[in-house]
Amino acid sequence: MAKSNVSNTVSMQLDMAREPHYEALDPGALWIYRDASGKLRMTVDGDRTYLDIKVARCFPFDDPDHYIGFLDGLDRVIGVVPEPERMSTESQKTVFDELDHHYFIPTIERITSLREEF
């Protein structure tokens, strides 16, 4: 009896470790927003809400806005949105603002002085 309970517990823990994941997320069924504390959240229509998510660009990097990946707070993959332009306007703005912040690369526009030291 105890052995069966142990195997059921292990099985449940493995299922939880694999969860959450979707093959591809339906862009029309997503709502991405910031809560009052500024954390990024995502609600999948009719399923669940993720309280702390991260967004990432996926391959190919020469088409950076085509595939957008979503991770939960433990960096486990939630899923990928293949067509982010199909998300609601508010969700698109939130996601692309976060991507711009995360992938920010400063550009040097002018050098006002240069000094060499040994």
Biopython code that builds the backbone (N, CA, C, O; Angstrom):
import numpy as np
from Bio.PDB.StructureBuilder import StructureBuilder

atoms = [
    (1, "MET", "N", (0.819, -1.191, 0.000)),
    (1, "MET", "CA", (0.000, 0.000, 0.000)),
    (1, "MET", "C", (0.865, 1.258, 0.000)),
    (1, "MET", "O", (0.602, 2.196, -0.752)),
    (2, "ALA", "N", (1.890, 1.275, 0.839)),
    (2, "ALA", "CA", (2.760, 2.443, 0.925)),
    (2, "ALA", "C", (3.523, 2.645, -0.378)),
    (2, "ALA", "O", (3.732, 3.778, -0.811)),
    (3, "LYS", "N", (3.936, 1.549, -0.999)),
    (3, "LYS", "CA", (4.675, 1.647, -2.255)),
    (3, "LYS", "C", (3.803, 2.270, -3.346)),
    (3, "LYS", "O", (4.292, 3.063, -4.151)),
    (4, "SER", "N", (2.528, 1.921, -3.377)),
    (4, "SER", "CA", (1.605, 2.483, -4.359)),
    (4, "SER", "C", (1.432, 3.979, -4.150)),
    (4, "SER", "O", (1.388, 4.737, -5.119)),
    (5, "ASN", "N", (1.332, 4.412, -2.895)),
    (5, "ASN", "CA", (1.204, 5.843, -2.595)),
    (5, "ASN", "C", (2.447, 6.605, -3.027)),
    (5, "ASN", "O", (2.346, 7.716, -3.547)),
    (6, "VAL", "N", (3.612, 6.017, -2.817)),
    (6, "VAL", "CA", (4.865, 6.650, -3.221)),
    (6, "VAL", "C", (4.911, 6.804, -4.733)),
    (6, "VAL", "O", (5.276, 7.867, -5.236)),
    (7, "SER", "N", (4.546, 5.760, -5.457)),
    (7, "SER", "CA", (4.592, 5.857, -6.918)),
    (7, "SER", "C", (3.556, 6.852, -7.436)),
    (7, "SER", "O", (3.816, 7.554, -8.413)),
    (8, "ASN", "N", (2.388, 6.926, -6.800)),
    (8, "ASN", "CA", (1.390, 7.929, -7.201)),
    (8, "ASN", "C", (1.904, 9.337, -6.938)),
    (8, "ASN", "O", (1.704, 10.235, -7.756)),
    (9, "THR", "N", (2.567, 9.535, -5.799)),
    (9, "THR", "CA", (3.126, 10.852, -5.471)),
    (9, "THR", "C", (4.196, 11.243, -6.464)),
    (9, "THR", "O", (4.223, 12.381, -6.932)),
    (10, "VAL", "N", (5.083, 10.311, -6.792)),
    (10, "VAL", "CA", (6.141, 10.579, -7.775)),
    (10, "VAL", "C", (5.521, 10.904, -9.125)),
    (10, "VAL", "O", (5.964, 11.830, -9.804)),
    (11, "SER", "N", (4.505, 10.156, -9.519)),
    (11, "SER", "CA", (3.836, 10.396, -10.788)),
    (11, "SER", "C", (3.208, 11.786, -10.816)),
    (11, "SER", "O", (3.297, 12.485, -11.825)),
    (12, "MET", "N", (2.577, 12.190, -9.721)),
    (12, "MET", "CA", (1.963, 13.520, -9.655)),
    (12, "MET", "C", (3.023, 14.613, -9.724)),
    (12, "MET", "O", (2.819, 15.639, -10.374)),
    (13, "GLN", "N", (4.171, 14.395, -9.046)),
    (13, "GLN", "CA", (5.237, 15.385, -9.080)),
    (13, "GLN", "C", (5.802, 15.522, -10.489)),
    (13, "GLN", "O", (6.101, 16.634, -10.924)),
    (14, "LEU", "N", (5.953, 14.417, -11.207)),
    (14, "LEU", "CA", (6.441, 14.479, -12.581)),
    (14, "LEU", "C", (5.444, 15.203, -13.473)),
    (14, "LEU", "O", (5.840, 15.996, -14.327)),
    (15, "ASP", "N", (4.152, 14.940, -13.284)),
    (15, "ASP", "CA", (3.146, 15.640, -14.068)),
    (15, "ASP", "C", (3.203, 17.132, -13.799)),
    (15, "ASP", "O", (3.070, 17.934, -14.724)),
    (16, "MET", "N", (3.399, 17.519, -12.536)),
    (16, "MET", "CA", (3.480, 18.932, -12.200)),
    (16, "MET", "C", (4.734, 19.559, -12.788)),
    (16, "MET", "O", (4.710, 20.721, -13.193)),
    (17, "ALA", "N", (5.836, 18.802, -12.843)),
    (17, "ALA", "CA", (7.074, 19.330, -13.409)),
    (17, "ALA", "C", (6.917, 19.571, -14.898)),
    (17, "ALA", "O", (7.505, 20.506, -15.441)),
    (18, "ARG", "N", (6.132, 18.738, -15.563)),
    (18, "ARG", "CA", (5.935, 18.910, -17.002)),
    (18, "ARG", "C", (4.924, 20.008, -17.295)),
    (18, "ARG", "O", (4.949, 20.616, -18.365)),
    (19, "GLU", "N", (4.054, 20.254, -16.358)),
    (19, "GLU", "CA", (3.025, 21.248, -16.562)),
    (19, "GLU", "C", (3.607, 22.615, -16.247)),
    (19, "GLU", "O", (4.453, 22.642, -15.353)),
    (20, "PRO", "N", (3.301, 23.694, -16.814)),
    (20, "PRO", "CA", (2.316, 23.857, -17.872)),
    (20, "PRO", "C", (2.984, 23.811, -19.240)),
    (20, "PRO", "O", (4.154, 24.175, -19.358)),
    (21, "HIS", "N", (2.300, 23.389, -20.237)),
    (21, "HIS", "CA", (2.804, 23.555, -21.590)),
    (21, "HIS", "C", (1.696, 23.349, -22.607)),
    (21, "HIS", "O", (0.774, 22.555, -22.422)),
    (22, "TYR", "N", (1.829, 24.089, -23.671)),
    (22, "TYR", "CA", (0.938, 24.015, -24.813)),
    (22, "TYR", "C", (1.834, 23.849, -26.030)),
    (22, "TYR", "O", (2.968, 24.327, -26.029)),
    (23, "GLU", "N", (1.355, 23.194, -27.047)),
    (23, "GLU", "CA", (2.141, 23.104, -28.279)),
    (23, "GLU", "C", (2.301, 24.501, -28.883)),
    (23, "GLU", "O", (3.416, 24.982, -29.088)),
    (24, "ALA", "N", (1.179, 25.129, -29.156)),
    (24, "ALA", "CA", (1.182, 26.505, -29.656)),
    (24, "ALA", "C", (0.009, 27.212, -29.009)),
    (24, "ALA", "O", (-1.093, 26.670, -28.927)),
    (25, "LEU", "N", (0.256, 28.417, -28.555)),
    (25, "LEU", "CA", (-0.801, 29.189, -27.909)),
    (25, "LEU", "C", (-1.629, 29.915, -28.962)),
    (25, "LEU", "O", (-1.084, 30.455, -29.925)),
    (26, "ASP", "N", (-2.940, 29.926, -28.779)),
    (26, "ASP", "CA", (-3.840, 30.648, -29.673)),
    (26, "ASP", "C", (-3.773, 32.128, -29.319)),
    (26, "ASP", "O", (-4.193, 32.509, -28.227)),
    (27, "PRO", "N", (-3.260, 32.971, -30.203)),
    (27, "PRO", "CA", (-3.109, 34.391, -29.886)),
    (27, "PRO", "C", (-4.430, 35.072, -29.537)),
    (27, "PRO", "O", (-4.447, 36.023, -28.756)),
    (28, "GLY", "N", (-5.523, 34.599, -30.101)),
    (28, "GLY", "CA", (-6.815, 35.199, -29.813)),
    (28, "GLY", "C", (-7.356, 34.831, -28.442)),
    (28, "GLY", "O", (-8.308, 35.451, -27.969)),
    (29, "ALA", "N", (-6.763, 33.828, -27.796)),
    (29, "ALA", "CA", (-7.244, 33.373, -26.490)),
    (29, "ALA", "C", (-6.359, 33.847, -25.346)),
    (29, "ALA", "O", (-6.489, 33.367, -24.220)),
    (30, "LEU", "N", (-5.460, 34.787, -25.626)),
    (30, "LEU", "CA", (-4.527, 35.265, -24.608)),
    (30, "LEU", "C", (-4.837, 36.692, -24.191)),
    (30, "LEU", "O", (-5.268, 37.516, -24.998)),
    (31, "TRP", "N", (-4.609, 36.962, -22.926)),
    (31, "TRP", "CA", (-4.668, 38.316, -22.405)),
    (31, "TRP", "C", (-3.415, 38.519, -21.577)),
    (31, "TRP", "O", (-3.255, 37.901, -20.525)),
    (32, "ILE", "N", (-2.527, 39.383, -22.047)),
    (32, "ILE", "CA", (-1.270, 39.656, -21.359)),
    (32, "ILE", "C", (-1.343, 41.074, -20.813)),
    (32, "ILE", "O", (-1.679, 42.015, -21.531)),
    (33, "TYR", "N", (-1.021, 41.209, -19.524)),
    (33, "TYR", "CA", (-1.165, 42.510, -18.855)),
    (33, "TYR", "C", (-0.222, 42.580, -17.658)),
    (33, "TYR", "O", (0.367, 41.576, -17.260)),
    (34, "ARG", "N", (-0.088, 43.769, -17.095)),
    (34, "ARG", "CA", (0.706, 43.964, -15.879)),
    (34, "ARG", "C", (-0.248, 44.135, -14.704)),
    (34, "ARG", "O", (-1.269, 44.815, -14.811)),
    (35, "ASP", "N", (0.101, 43.505, -13.576)),
    (35, "ASP", "CA", (-0.715, 43.671, -12.384)),
    (35, "ASP", "C", (-0.304, 44.960, -11.665)),
    (35, "ASP", "O", (0.547, 45.699, -12.158)),
    (36, "ALA", "N", (-0.898, 45.227, -10.517)),
    (36, "ALA", "CA", (-0.635, 46.465, -9.783)),
    (36, "ALA", "C", (0.822, 46.581, -9.339)),
    (36, "ALA", "O", (1.339, 47.690, -9.199)),
    (37, "SER", "N", (1.492, 45.443, -9.115)),
    (37, "SER", "CA", (2.895, 45.482, -8.692)),
    (37, "SER", "C", (3.857, 45.573, -9.877)),
    (37, "SER", "O", (5.065, 45.709, -9.683)),
    (38, "GLY", "N", (3.329, 45.498, -11.107)),
    (38, "GLY", "CA", (4.166, 45.606, -12.296)),
    (38, "GLY", "C", (4.577, 44.278, -12.903)),
    (38, "GLY", "O", (5.253, 44.249, -13.931)),
    (39, "LYS", "N", (4.171, 43.162, -12.270)),
    (39, "LYS", "CA", (4.513, 41.845, -12.829)),
    (39, "LYS", "C", (3.681, 41.561, -14.067)),
    (39, "LYS", "O", (2.517, 41.949, -14.170)),
    (40, "LEU", "N", (4.311, 40.876, -14.992)),
    (40, "LEU", "CA", (3.642, 40.493, -16.228)),
    (40, "LEU", "C", (2.808, 39.236, -15.977)),
    (40, "LEU", "O", (3.308, 38.252, -15.433)),
    (41, "ARG", "N", (1.542, 39.276, -16.374)),
    (41, "ARG", "CA", (0.629, 38.146, -16.189)),
    (41, "ARG", "C", (0.025, 37.760, -17.530)),
    (41, "ARG", "O", (-0.011, 38.552, -18.472)),
    (42, "MET", "N", (-0.452, 36.510, -17.590)),
    (42, "MET", "CA", (-1.104, 36.043, -18.808)),
    (42, "MET", "C", (-2.290, 35.163, -18.428)),
    (42, "MET", "O", (-2.173, 34.263, -17.597)),
    (43, "THR", "N", (-3.428, 35.437, -19.050)),
    (43, "THR", "CA", (-4.609, 34.600, -18.885)),
    (43, "THR", "C", (-4.875, 33.902, -20.206)),
    (43, "THR", "O", (-4.968, 34.540, -21.255)),
    (44, "VAL", "N", (-4.996, 32.580, -20.139)),
    (44, "VAL", "CA", (-5.371, 31.776, -21.297)),
    (44, "VAL", "C", (-6.865, 31.531, -21.157)),
    (44, "VAL", "O", (-7.316, 30.894, -20.205)),
    (45, "ASP", "N", (-7.622, 32.043, -22.113)),
    (45, "ASP", "CA", (-9.084, 31.986, -22.068)),
    (45, "ASP", "C", (-9.595, 30.585, -21.764)),
    (45, "ASP", "O", (-9.230, 29.621, -22.436)),
    (46, "GLY", "N", (-10.433, 30.481, -20.757)),
    (46, "GLY", "CA", (-11.065, 29.214, -20.434)),
    (46, "GLY", "C", (-10.156, 28.193, -19.779)),
    (46, "GLY", "O", (-10.568, 27.047, -19.599)),
    (47, "ASP", "N", (-8.918, 28.568, -19.410)),
    (47, "ASP", "CA", (-8.020, 27.581, -18.826)),
    (47, "ASP", "C", (-7.421, 28.055, -17.512)),
    (47, "ASP", "O", (-7.801, 27.557, -16.452)),
    (48, "ARG", "N", (-6.493, 29.005, -17.554)),
    (48, "ARG", "CA", (-5.785, 29.415, -16.336)),
    (48, "ARG", "C", (-5.133, 30.773, -16.502)),
    (48, "ARG", "O", (-5.063, 31.326, -17.600)),
    (49, "THR", "N", (-4.656, 31.294, -15.378)),
    (49, "THR", "CA", (-3.908, 32.548, -15.350)),
    (49, "THR", "C", (-2.531, 32.268, -14.779)),
    (49, "THR", "O", (-2.396, 31.595, -13.757)),
    (50, "TYR", "N", (-1.515, 32.787, -15.442)),
    (50, "TYR", "CA", (-0.139, 32.685, -14.961)),
    (50, "TYR", "C", (0.204, 34.006, -14.295)),
    (50, "TYR", "O", (0.069, 35.066, -14.907)),
    (51, "LEU", "N", (0.647, 33.950, -13.043)),
    (51, "LEU", "CA", (0.831, 35.152, -12.241)),
    (51, "LEU", "C", (2.153, 35.854, -12.473)),
    (51, "LEU", "O", (2.291, 37.028, -12.128)),
    (52, "ASP", "N", (3.119, 35.178, -13.042)),
    (52, "ASP", "CA", (4.430, 35.785, -13.280)),
    (52, "ASP", "C", (5.005, 35.132, -14.530)),
    (52, "ASP", "O", (5.408, 33.969, -14.494)),
    (53, "ILE", "N", (5.045, 35.873, -15.636)),
    (53, "ILE", "CA", (5.549, 35.300, -16.884)),
    (53, "ILE", "C", (6.706, 36.119, -17.425)),
    (53, "ILE", "O", (6.937, 37.256, -17.015)),
    (54, "LYS", "N", (7.417, 35.516, -18.345)),
    (54, "LYS", "CA", (8.492, 36.181, -19.082)),
    (54, "LYS", "C", (8.231, 35.945, -20.561)),
    (54, "LYS", "O", (7.666, 34.923, -20.949)),
    (55, "VAL", "N", (8.648, 36.898, -21.378)),
    (55, "VAL", "CA", (8.505, 36.728, -22.824)),
    (55, "VAL", "C", (9.898, 36.673, -23.441)),
    (55, "VAL", "O", (10.843, 37.280, -22.938)),
    (56, "ALA", "N", (10.001, 35.933, -24.541)),
    (56, "ALA", "CA", (11.291, 35.785, -25.217)),
    (56, "ALA", "C", (11.058, 35.632, -26.710)),
    (56, "ALA", "O", (10.062, 35.059, -27.151)),
    (57, "ARG", "N", (11.993, 36.153, -27.464)),
    (57, "ARG", "CA", (11.941, 35.948, -28.910)),
    (57, "ARG", "C", (12.483, 34.563, -29.221)),
    (57, "ARG", "O", (13.418, 34.087, -28.578)),
    (58, "CYS", "N", (11.888, 33.930, -30.209)),
    (58, "CYS", "CA", (12.319, 32.597, -30.636)),
    (58, "CYS", "C", (12.987, 32.701, -32.000)),
    (58, "CYS", "O", (12.924, 33.740, -32.658)),
    (59, "PHE", "N", (13.627, 31.613, -32.417)),
    (59, "PHE", "CA", (14.206, 31.562, -33.752)),
    (59, "PHE", "C", (13.131, 31.743, -34.793)),
    (59, "PHE", "O", (11.984, 31.393, -34.515)),
    (60, "PRO", "N", (13.407, 32.249, -35.940)),
    (60, "PRO", "CA", (14.687, 32.779, -36.391)),
    (60, "PRO", "C", (14.853, 34.227, -35.935)),
    (60, "PRO", "O", (13.889, 34.991, -35.898)),
    (61, "PHE", "N", (16.078, 34.590, -35.592)),
    (61, "PHE", "CA", (16.340, 35.939, -35.107)),
    (61, "PHE", "C", (16.269, 36.981, -36.220)),
    (61, "PHE", "O", (16.198, 38.175, -35.933)),
    (62, "ASP", "N", (16.287, 36.557, -37.476)),
    (62, "ASP", "CA", (16.127, 37.525, -38.556)),
    (62, "ASP", "C", (14.660, 37.892, -38.759)),
    (62, "ASP", "O", (14.352, 38.769, -39.566)),
    (63, "ASP", "N", (13.761, 37.239, -38.046)),
    (63, "ASP", "CA", (12.335, 37.575, -38.033)),
    (63, "ASP", "C", (11.900, 37.611, -36.559)),
    (63, "ASP", "O", (11.141, 36.752, -36.109)),
    (64, "PRO", "N", (12.389, 38.617, -35.812)),
    (64, "PRO", "CA", (12.267, 38.593, -34.354)),
    (64, "PRO", "C", (10.847, 38.708, -33.804)),
    (64, "PRO", "O", (10.609, 38.329, -32.657)),
    (65, "ASP", "N", (9.918, 39.209, -34.573)),
    (65, "ASP", "CA", (8.567, 39.413, -34.058)),
    (65, "ASP", "C", (7.576, 38.372, -34.565)),
    (65, "ASP", "O", (6.366, 38.578, -34.479)),
    (66, "HIS", "N", (8.077, 37.257, -35.093)),
    (66, "HIS", "CA", (7.171, 36.254, -35.634)),
    (66, "HIS", "C", (6.786, 35.202, -34.588)),
    (66, "HIS", "O", (5.603, 34.895, -34.436)),
    (67, "TYR", "N", (7.745, 34.657, -33.882)),
    (67, "TYR", "CA", (7.474, 33.654, -32.849)),
    (67, "TYR", "C", (7.853, 34.236, -31.489)),
    (67, "TYR", "O", (8.997, 34.639, -31.279)),
    (68, "ILE", "N", (6.891, 34.279, -30.570)),
    (68, "ILE", "CA", (7.128, 34.806, -29.234)),
    (68, "ILE", "C", (6.899, 33.672, -28.232)),
    (68, "ILE", "O", (5.846, 33.034, -28.234)),
    (69, "GLY", "N", (7.890, 33.430, -27.383)),
    (69, "GLY", "CA", (7.788, 32.381, -26.378)),
    (69, "GLY", "C", (7.398, 32.956, -25.030)),
    (69, "GLY", "O", (7.748, 34.089, -24.702)),
    (70, "PHE", "N", (6.672, 32.167, -24.250)),
    (70, "PHE", "CA", (6.250, 32.563, -22.909)),
    (70, "PHE", "C", (6.750, 31.538, -21.906)),
    (70, "PHE", "O", (6.618, 30.333, -22.120)),
    (71, "LEU", "N", (7.329, 32.024, -20.801)),
    (71, "LEU", "CA", (7.858, 31.191, -19.731)),
    (71, "LEU", "C", (7.148, 31.550, -18.434)),
    (71, "LEU", "O", (6.727, 32.691, -18.246)),
    (72, "ASP", "N", (7.015, 30.573, -17.540)),
    (72, "ASP", "CA", (6.417, 30.876, -16.243)),
    (72, "ASP", "C", (7.496, 31.405, -15.300)),
    (72, "ASP", "O", (8.640, 31.599, -15.712)),
    (73, "GLY", "N", (7.137, 31.640, -14.041)),
    (73, "GLY", "CA", (8.063, 32.208, -13.070)),
    (73, "GLY", "C", (9.253, 31.326, -12.764)),
    (73, "GLY", "O", (10.265, 31.815, -12.262)),
    (74, "LEU", "N", (9.156, 30.023, -13.056)),
    (74, "LEU", "CA", (10.265, 29.089, -12.839)),
    (74, "LEU", "C", (11.034, 28.801, -14.125)),
    (74, "LEU", "O", (11.811, 27.848, -14.187)),
    (75, "ASP", "N", (10.821, 29.619, -15.142)),
    (75, "ASP", "CA", (11.469, 29.492, -16.456)),
    (75, "ASP", "C", (11.096, 28.212, -17.193)),
    (75, "ASP", "O", (11.872, 27.715, -18.010)),
    (76, "ARG", "N", (9.923, 27.683, -16.909)),
    (76, "ARG", "CA", (9.408, 26.541, -17.672)),
    (76, "ARG", "C", (8.596, 27.093, -18.835)),
    (76, "ARG", "O", (7.892, 28.093, -18.697)),
    (77, "VAL", "N", (8.702, 26.433, -19.972)),
    (77, "VAL", "CA", (8.005, 26.893, -21.169)),
    (77, "VAL", "C", (6.499, 26.721, -21.004)),
    (77, "VAL", "O", (6.016, 25.640, -20.668)),
    (78, "ILE", "N", (5.771, 27.805, -21.245)),
    (78, "ILE", "CA", (4.312, 27.739, -21.283)),
    (78, "ILE", "C", (3.892, 27.400, -22.703)),
    (78, "ILE", "O", (3.078, 26.504, -22.924)),
    (79, "GLY", "N", (4.451, 28.119, -23.660)),
    (79, "GLY", "CA", (4.131, 27.880, -25.057)),
    (79, "GLY", "C", (4.669, 28.978, -25.947)),
    (79, "GLY", "O", (5.333, 29.907, -25.487)),
    (80, "VAL", "N", (4.374, 28.857, -27.221)),
    (80, "VAL", "CA", (4.847, 29.802, -28.233)),
    (80, "VAL", "C", (3.649, 30.330, -28.999)),
    (80, "VAL", "O", (2.723, 29.584, -29.319)),
    (81, "VAL", "N", (3.673, 31.630, -29.292)),
    (81, "VAL", "CA", (2.655, 32.244, -30.134)),
    (81, "VAL", "C", (3.277, 32.443, -31.510)),
    (81, "VAL", "O", (4.205, 33.238, -31.657)),
    (82, "PRO", "N", (2.778, 31.727, -32.524)),
    (82, "PRO", "CA", (3.377, 31.840, -33.854)),
    (82, "PRO", "C", (2.978, 33.113, -34.607)),
    (82, "PRO", "O", (3.697, 33.541, -35.509)),
    (83, "GLU", "N", (1.860, 33.714, -34.255)),
    (83, "GLU", "CA", (1.390, 34.916, -34.952)),
    (83, "GLU", "C", (0.967, 35.971, -33.930)),
    (83, "GLU", "O", (-0.227, 36.152, -33.690)),
    (84, "PRO", "N", (1.931, 36.665, -33.328)),
    (84, "PRO", "CA", (1.576, 37.625, -32.283)),
    (84, "PRO", "C", (0.713, 38.788, -32.778)),
    (84, "PRO", "O", (0.063, 39.460, -31.977)),
    (85, "GLU", "N", (0.704, 39.025, -34.075)),
    (85, "GLU", "CA", (-0.133, 40.112, -34.605)),
    (85, "GLU", "C", (-1.626, 39.802, -34.459)),
    (85, "GLU", "O", (-2.459, 40.691, -34.630)),
    (86, "ARG", "N", (-1.966, 38.555, -34.146)),
    (86, "ARG", "CA", (-3.370, 38.180, -33.928)),
    (86, "ARG", "C", (-3.817, 38.387, -32.479)),
    (86, "ARG", "O", (-4.992, 38.203, -32.162)),
    (87, "MET", "N", (-2.883, 38.770, -31.597)),
    (87, "MET", "CA", (-3.253, 39.061, -30.215)),
    (87, "MET", "C", (-4.007, 40.387, -30.165)),
    (87, "MET", "O", (-3.943, 41.180, -31.105)),
    (88, "SER", "N", (-4.721, 40.623, -29.066)),
    (88, "SER", "CA", (-5.416, 41.901, -28.913)),
    (88, "SER", "C", (-4.390, 43.035, -28.910)),
    (88, "SER", "O", (-3.219, 42.826, -28.593)),
    (89, "THR", "N", (-4.836, 44.211, -29.260)),
    (89, "THR", "CA", (-3.941, 45.373, -29.342)),
    (89, "THR", "C", (-3.243, 45.632, -28.016)),
    (89, "THR", "O", (-2.046, 45.920, -27.994)),
    (90, "GLU", "N", (-3.978, 45.533, -26.905)),
    (90, "GLU", "CA", (-3.397, 45.780, -25.585)),
    (90, "GLU", "C", (-2.332, 44.732, -25.249)),
    (90, "GLU", "O", (-1.268, 45.067, -24.728)),
    (91, "SER", "N", (-2.624, 43.472, -25.548)),
    (91, "SER", "CA", (-1.663, 42.402, -25.279)),
    (91, "SER", "C", (-0.423, 42.560, -26.146)),
    (91, "SER", "O", (0.695, 42.375, -25.665)),
    (92, "GLN", "N", (-0.606, 42.898, -27.412)),
    (92, "GLN", "CA", (0.536, 43.116, -28.305)),
    (92, "GLN", "C", (1.432, 44.215, -27.765)),
    (92, "GLN", "O", (2.652, 44.063, -27.712)),
    (93, "LYS", "N", (0.817, 45.334, -27.362)),
    (93, "LYS", "CA", (1.594, 46.459, -26.852)),
    (93, "LYS", "C", (2.379, 46.048, -25.620)),
    (93, "LYS", "O", (3.561, 46.371, -25.504)),
    (94, "THR", "N", (1.737, 45.337, -24.697)),
    (94, "THR", "CA", (2.406, 44.891, -23.470)),
    (94, "THR", "C", (3.571, 43.961, -23.801)),
    (94, "THR", "O", (4.664, 44.117, -23.257)),
    (95, "VAL", "N", (3.345, 43.003, -24.683)),
    (95, "VAL", "CA", (4.389, 42.032, -25.041)),
    (95, "VAL", "C", (5.555, 42.717, -25.740)),
    (95, "VAL", "O", (6.708, 42.477, -25.382)),
    (96, "PHE", "N", (5.284, 43.565, -26.729)),
    (96, "PHE", "CA", (6.381, 44.184, -27.468)),
    (96, "PHE", "C", (7.109, 45.237, -26.644)),
    (96, "PHE", "O", (8.302, 45.454, -26.852)),
    (97, "ASP", "N", (6.421, 45.901, -25.710)),
    (97, "ASP", "CA", (7.112, 46.804, -24.780)),
    (97, "ASP", "C", (8.084, 46.009, -23.912)),
    (97, "ASP", "O", (9.215, 46.438, -23.683)),
    (98, "GLU", "N", (7.636, 44.847, -23.431)),
    (98, "GLU", "CA", (8.503, 43.993, -22.607)),
    (98, "GLU", "C", (9.683, 43.471, -23.419)),
    (98, "GLU", "O", (10.807, 43.444, -22.918)),
    (99, "LEU", "N", (9.451, 43.059, -24.652)),
    (99, "LEU", "CA", (10.547, 42.588, -25.506)),
    (99, "LEU", "C", (11.541, 43.702, -25.789)),
    (99, "LEU", "O", (12.750, 43.476, -25.752)),
    (100, "ASP", "N", (11.044, 44.912, -26.074)),
    (100, "ASP", "CA", (11.938, 46.042, -26.318)),
    (100, "ASP", "C", (12.787, 46.350, -25.091)),
    (100, "ASP", "O", (13.965, 46.685, -25.208)),
    (101, "HIS", "N", (12.173, 46.234, -23.908)),
    (101, "HIS", "CA", (12.921, 46.474, -22.669)),
    (101, "HIS", "C", (13.955, 45.373, -22.440)),
    (101, "HIS", "O", (15.094, 45.660, -22.072)),
    (102, "HIS", "N", (13.566, 44.126, -22.652)),
    (102, "HIS", "CA", (14.448, 42.984, -22.408)),
    (102, "HIS", "C", (15.603, 42.923, -23.407)),
    (102, "HIS", "O", (16.729, 42.593, -23.034)),
    (103, "TYR", "N", (15.334, 43.237, -24.658)),
    (103, "TYR", "CA", (16.350, 43.140, -25.708)),
    (103, "TYR", "C", (16.927, 44.505, -26.077)),
    (103, "TYR", "O", (17.408, 44.695, -27.195)),
    (104, "PHE", "N", (16.881, 45.443, -25.154)),
    (104, "PHE", "CA", (17.383, 46.793, -25.401)),
    (104, "PHE", "C", (18.879, 46.764, -25.699)),
    (104, "PHE", "O", (19.667, 46.201, -24.938)),
    (105, "ILE", "N", (19.255, 47.377, -26.815)),
    (105, "ILE", "CA", (20.660, 47.494, -27.187)),
    (105, "ILE", "C", (20.926, 48.972, -27.463)),
    (105, "ILE", "O", (20.416, 49.523, -28.439)),
    (106, "PRO", "N", (21.720, 49.614, -26.611)),
    (106, "PRO", "CA", (21.985, 51.031, -26.823)),
    (106, "PRO", "C", (22.808, 51.267, -28.087)),
    (106, "PRO", "O", (23.606, 50.422, -28.493)),
    (107, "THR", "N", (22.601, 52.413, -28.690)),
    (107, "THR", "CA", (23.326, 52.796, -29.898)),
    (107, "THR", "C", (24.160, 54.035, -29.591)),
    (107, "THR", "O", (23.635, 55.032, -29.096)),
    (108, "ILE", "N", (25.439, 53.976, -29.880)),
    (108, "ILE", "CA", (26.307, 55.146, -29.696)),
    (108, "ILE", "C", (26.075, 56.076, -30.876)),
    (108, "ILE", "O", (26.321, 55.716, -32.027)),
    (109, "GLU", "N", (25.601, 57.268, -30.574)),
    (109, "GLU", "CA", (25.313, 58.230, -31.635)),
    (109, "GLU", "C", (26.415, 59.270, -31.797)),
    (109, "GLU", "O", (26.599, 59.830, -32.878)),
    (110, "ARG", "N", (27.158, 59.524, -30.699)),
    (110, "ARG", "CA", (28.181, 60.562, -30.784)),
    (110, "ARG", "C", (29.196, 60.344, -29.674)),
    (110, "ARG", "O", (28.842, 59.918, -28.575)),
    (111, "ILE", "N", (30.452, 60.634, -29.963)),
    (111, "ILE", "CA", (31.514, 60.598, -28.963)),
    (111, "ILE", "C", (31.968, 62.031, -28.771)),
    (111, "ILE", "O", (32.434, 62.674, -29.711)),
    (112, "THR", "N", (31.831, 62.530, -27.555)),
    (112, "THR", "CA", (32.187, 63.940, -27.303)),
    (112, "THR", "C", (33.646, 64.110, -26.924)),
    (112, "THR", "O", (34.228, 65.169, -27.162)),
    (113, "SER", "N", (34.242, 63.090, -26.340)),
    (113, "SER", "CA", (35.678, 63.168, -26.048)),
    (113, "SER", "C", (36.215, 61.762, -25.884)),
    (113, "SER", "O", (35.483, 60.807, -25.624)),
    (114, "LEU", "N", (37.524, 61.676, -26.046)),
    (114, "LEU", "CA", (38.181, 60.391, -25.938)),
    (114, "LEU", "C", (39.543, 60.621, -25.310)),
    (114, "LEU", "O", (40.278, 61.512, -25.735)),
    (115, "ARG", "N", (39.887, 59.835, -24.309)),
    (115, "ARG", "CA", (41.151, 60.006, -23.643)),
    (115, "ARG", "C", (41.801, 58.630, -23.482)),
    (115, "ARG", "O", (41.136, 57.658, -23.125)),
    (116, "GLU", "N", (43.060, 58.561, -23.740)),
    (116, "GLU", "CA", (43.771, 57.300, -23.623)),
    (116, "GLU", "C", (44.675, 57.336, -22.406)),
    (116, "GLU", "O", (45.435, 58.286, -22.220)),
    (117, "GLU", "N", (44.594, 56.302, -21.574)),
    (117, "GLU", "CA", (45.427, 56.223, -20.380)),
    (117, "GLU", "C", (46.190, 54.908, -20.387)),
    (117, "GLU", "O", (45.702, 53.894, -20.887)),
    (118, "PHE", "N", (47.405, 54.939, -19.820)),
    (118, "PHE", "CA", (48.196, 53.719, -19.708)),
    (118, "PHE", "C", (48.277, 53.326, -18.272)),
    (118, "PHE", "O", (48.901, 52.317, -17.943)),
]
sb = StructureBuilder()
sb.init_structure("model")
sb.init_model(0)
sb.init_chain("A")
sb.init_seg("    ")
for serial, (resi, resn, name, xyz) in enumerate(atoms, 1):
    if name == "N":
        sb.init_residue(resn, " ", resi, " ")
    sb.init_atom(name, np.array(xyz, "f"), 0.0, 1.0, " ", f" {name:<3s}", serial, name[0])
structure = sb.get_structure()
